[in-house]
Amino acid sequence: MKEVDAINQRIAQLVRELRSARGLSLEALAAGCGVSRSMISVIERGESSPTAVLLEKLATGLGVTLASLFDAPDARPEPVARRGAQPQWRDPASGYLRRNVSPPGVSAPFQIVEVSLPAGAHVAYETGARESRVHQQVWVLEGRVRVTVGDEHHQLDSGDCLAMALDQPTGFHNPTNEPARYAVVLTTPANR
């Protein structure tokens, strides 16, 4: 199975399990996150390569972070996450590559994700307030990233770090001709 198929199956399984654990029907989740019932069904069957924007809507509706949708189901807690075993996923819309860096299955109040944002790429999340408040810090490792949080705009250069809450629309844009790379550290709701 190709890596893309494997990650889509992982996402499918997690979305099904999270929806079931919350006692949500397809209709209820669709109403709560703004994604159609038919699209959720396609995602849950692993028959789609959903975009980051779509997955963020689902994550919000399920009360988890986007990074949680890439976790290995029933992962055995390990204190070390080897580079080769860290799940990677490429957004089919923007081309950005995200990698869950944090060790899987370890109960921690935060997660670490590394993102490579191609030159000129833009990703905009429509997320609003969540049941559990999620805080995030974006630390630019290489390049430049423009981050929009609600009506505020922040230009971050290599070494800069922005703290924010995930409670309003957020956008990431690489305005340069070179790829940018940044780390995202986010607190996770206690109810995963």
Disulfide bonds with the S-S distance in Angstrom:
none
